[in-house]
Amino acid sequence: MRAARLAASALSVVGLLALAACSPGAGGGSGDPTSGGTDDAGYVTPGKLTIATGEPAYSPWVEDDDPASGKGFEAAVAYAVAEEMGFAQDDVVWVRTGFEQAIAPGPKDFDLNIQQFTITDERRAAVDFSTPYYTTAQVVVTLEGTPAADATTLAQLEPLAIGAASGSTSFEAAEAQIAPAAGVQVFNTNDDAKLALQNGQVDAIVVDLPTAFYLVGAELDGGVIVGQLPDSTGGDELGFVLEKDSPLTEDVSAAVDALREDGTLAALADEWLGSAGAAPVLQ
């Protein structure tokens, strides 16, 4: 009887091992996201690429707050990365997150998130970043007729009232490069800074280059790009955010690198963000 029980137990173990080898969560998946995927492949939903952006998402990053349209620089980049990773457009699922929520520690309900995240060492402690899909500069924006409108040097901006969004790289650049005599005036968001400019509360504001183009082209009556801050030219690298230690980080970075090397990223930047030549460098 003891021998029979041992034999039966051995057969049960063999059966369990066979079942485990066939189960989707057992590992050894193909890694092909379009083949149904496996839990260990790292995707939120097997067979789909879940991409997050802001709520709302603004032009020129996303047009008409509709990332699924593929219109706007970041929407177009996201679909280009998805294609490079082997996903059809119909296999991309969009979700929305807040900015701070996306870079907080912990599990994510997205595979990757794109909403102008500047890559920093501090943020790397909580999340992964892809290699950069865009490198931007910080720009001074004002209105026609203000004391800042004709400024061509940083020294001419120093005695003026300069504003920027709290906690942003724009604020840091304004403090370091302009160092206005009264300090940089702090606002909760770029929208608040824009309203302060319109109301005459500040003479100029500092924002990233794409935002500057949008403000001047679409939102500010008589808006003027004064120029780029010299030490921020090419300084801000924007990357996709992924969950910390995501198994997808390497694949996303490889896709971004391939699109940079073949000229796709540059072409999309030209299409949606315009030429940086319109913003001279301030000295």
C-alpha positions in Angstrom: 0.0 0.0 0.0 2.8 2.4 0.9 4.4 1.8 -2.6 1.1 2.3 -4.3 0.6 5.6 -2.4 4.1 6.8 -3.4 3.5 5.9 -7.0 0.2 7.8 -7.0 1.8 10.8 -5.4 4.6 10.8 -8.0 2.0 10.7 -10.8 0.1 13.7 -9.2 3.3 15.7 -9.1 4.1 15.0 -12.7 0.5 16.0 -13.7 0.8 19.3 -11.7 4.2 20.1 -13.3 2.7 19.4 -16.8 -0.2 21.7 -16.1 2.1 24.5 -14.7 4.2 24.3 -17.9 1.1 24.9 -20.0 -0.3 27.7 -17.9 -0.1 31.4 -19.1 1.6 32.6 -15.9 4.4 30.1 -16.0 6.9 32.2 -17.9 8.6 31.5 -21.2 6.1 33.6 -23.1 6.9 34.7 -26.6 7.1 38.4 -25.7 4.9 39.2 -28.8 2.3 41.6 -27.5 0.0 40.8 -30.4 -0.1 37.1 -29.6 -2.1 37.4 -26.5 0.7 38.2 -24.1 1.3 36.7 -20.6 1.2 38.1 -17.1 4.9 38.1 -16.9 5.3 40.1 -20.1 4.6 43.2 -18.1 1.5 44.5 -19.9 -1.5 45.8 -17.9 -3.7 44.0 -20.5 -2.3 41.2 -22.5 -2.4 42.0 -26.2 -2.9 45.8 -25.6 -0.6 48.7 -25.0 -2.1 50.9 -22.3 -0.8 54.5 -22.6 -1.7 57.3 -20.2 -1.8 61.0 -20.7 -3.1 64.0 -18.7 -6.6 65.1 -18.0 -7.1 67.3 -19.9 -4.3 67.0 -22.4 -3.4 70.3 -24.2 -2.3 71.3 -27.7 0.3 71.1 -29.1 0.9 67.8 -27.2 -2.6 66.4 -27.8 -5.1 68.1 -30.1 -8.7 68.6 -28.9 -7.9 66.6 -25.8 -8.3 63.4 -27.9 -5.1 61.3 -27.8 -6.7 58.5 -29.8 -6.8 60.8 -32.8 -3.0 60.6 -33.0 -3.0 64.4 -33.5 -0.5 66.4 -31.5 3.2 65.8 -30.8 2.9 63.4 -27.9 -0.1 61.5 -29.3 1.8 61.0 -32.6 4.9 59.9 -30.7 3.0 57.5 -28.6 1.5 55.8 -31.7 4.9 55.7 -33.4 6.4 54.0 -30.4 3.5 51.5 -30.2 4.0 50.6 -33.9 7.7 50.2 -33.3 6.9 47.8 -30.5 4.6 45.7 -32.7 1.1 47.1 -31.8 -1.5 48.0 -34.2 -3.3 51.4 -33.6 -6.4 49.5 -32.5 -4.4 47.8 -29.8 -3.5 51.0 -28.1 -5.7 51.8 -25.0 -5.7 55.3 -23.6 -6.2 56.2 -19.9 -5.9 59.4 -18.0 -3.8 60.2 -14.9 -2.8 63.3 -13.0 0.8 64.4 -13.3 1.9 63.9 -9.7 -0.1 60.6 -9.5 1.9 59.2 -12.5 5.3 59.8 -10.9 4.4 58.7 -7.4 5.7 55.3 -6.2 3.6 52.2 -6.5 1.7 50.1 -9.1 0.4 51.7 -12.2 -2.7 51.2 -14.3 -0.8 52.0 -17.5 2.1 50.5 -19.4 3.6 53.9 -20.2 2.6 57.5 -19.6 3.4 60.6 -21.7 2.7 64.1 -20.5 5.9 66.2 -20.7 7.7 64.4 -17.9 11.2 65.9 -17.5 13.6 63.1 -16.7 15.3 63.7 -13.3 17.3 61.6 -10.8 14.8 62.4 -8.1 11.9 61.0 -10.1 13.9 57.9 -11.1 13.8 56.8 -7.5 10.0 56.2 -7.9 9.5 55.4 -11.5 11.3 54.3 -14.7 11.9 56.6 -17.7 12.4 55.7 -21.3 15.2 57.4 -23.2 14.2 60.9 -24.1 11.8 61.5 -27.0 12.2 65.2 -27.0 14.7 67.8 -25.7 13.4 71.2 -25.0 14.5 74.6 -23.7 13.0 77.3 -21.4 11.5 80.4 -23.0 10.5 83.9 -21.9 7.0 84.9 -23.1 5.5 88.3 -22.7 2.9 90.6 -24.4 3.4 93.4 -26.9 3.9 96.8 -25.1 5.3 95.3 -21.9 8.8 96.3 -20.6 10.0 92.8 -21.6 8.8 92.9 -25.2 12.0 94.4 -26.5 14.5 92.7 -24.2 17.4 91.0 -26.0 19.5 90.2 -22.9 19.1 88.6 -19.5 20.2 91.8 -17.8 17.3 93.7 -19.3 14.9 91.1 -17.7 16.5 91.2 -14.3 14.6 94.3 -12.9 11.2 93.1 -14.2 8.5 90.9 -12.7 9.0 87.4 -13.9 6.6 84.5 -13.2 6.7 80.7 -13.6 4.8 77.6 -12.4 5.6 76.2 -9.0 8.0 73.3 -8.9 8.6 73.4 -12.6 11.9 73.3 -14.4 10.8 76.7 -15.9 10.8 78.1 -12.3 14.3 76.7 -11.6 15.6 78.1 -14.9 14.1 81.5 -14.3 15.7 81.7 -10.9 19.1 80.5 -12.1 19.4 82.3 -15.4 17.4 85.6 -15.0 17.6 85.9 -11.2 15.1 88.7 -11.2 15.7 91.3 -8.5 12.4 90.7 -6.8 12.6 86.9 -7.2 10.5 84.7 -9.4 6.8 85.0 -8.8 5.3 81.6 -8.2 2.0 80.3 -9.7 0.3 77.0 -9.3 0.2 76.2 -13.1 1.2 77.6 -16.4 -2.4 78.7 -16.9 -2.2 80.8 -13.7 1.0 82.3 -14.8 -0.5 83.2 -18.2 -3.5 84.9 -16.5 -1.1 86.9 -14.3 0.7 88.0 -17.5 -2.6 89.0 -19.1 -3.7 90.9 -16.0 -0.4 92.8 -15.8 0.7 91.1 -12.5 4.0 90.1 -14.1 5.9 91.5 -17.1 6.9 88.0 -18.5 6.6 84.3 -17.7 9.0 81.4 -18.3 7.6 78.2 -19.9 9.0 75.4 -22.0 9.4 76.1 -25.8 6.4 74.1 -27.1 4.1 75.7 -24.5 5.5 79.1 -25.5 4.6 78.5 -29.2 1.1 77.5 -28.2 0.5 80.4 -25.9 1.7 82.9 -28.4 -0.1 81.3 -31.3 -3.4 80.4 -29.7 -4.0 81.9 -26.3 -2.3 85.2 -25.9 -3.6 88.3 -27.8 -0.4 90.1 -28.7 1.9 87.3 -27.3 5.6 87.6 -27.9 8.4 85.1 -27.5 11.3 87.1 -26.1 13.9 84.3 -26.4 15.4 81.1 -24.9 17.3 81.0 -21.7 20.9 80.1 -22.7 21.7 77.4 -20.2 18.4 75.6 -20.7 18.8 75.2 -24.4 18.7 71.5 -25.0 18.5 70.9 -21.3 15.1 69.4 -20.5 14.7 65.8 -21.7 11.2 64.4 -21.8 10.6 60.7 -21.4 7.9 58.1 -21.1 7.1 57.2 -17.5 6.8 53.5 -16.6 6.3 51.6 -13.3 9.6 51.2 -11.4 11.6 48.3 -12.7 9.0 47.7 -15.4 10.0 44.8 -17.8 8.9 47.1 -20.7 11.3 49.9 -20.0 14.0 48.5 -22.3 11.6 47.8 -25.1 10.1 51.3 -24.9 13.5 52.9 -24.9 14.6 50.8 -27.9 11.6 52.0 -29.8 12.3 55.6 -28.9 15.9 55.2 -29.9 14.9 53.7 -33.3 12.5 56.6 -34.0 15.2 59.1 -33.1 17.8 57.5 -35.4 15.5 57.2 -38.4 14.4 60.8 -38.1 10.8 60.2 -37.1 10.9 62.1 -33.8 12.5 65.1 -35.5 9.9 65.1 -38.2 7.0 64.9 -35.7 8.6 67.8 -33.7 8.8 69.9 -36.8 5.2 69.0 -37.7 3.6 69.7 -34.3 5.9 72.0 -32.4 7.4 74.3 -35.0 10.9 75.5 -35.4 13.0 76.7 -32.5 14.5 79.3 -34.8 11.6 81.6 -33.8 13.0 81.9 -30.3 16.5 83.5 -30.2 18.9 82.7 -27.4 19.1 85.5 -24.8 22.6 86.4 -23.6 
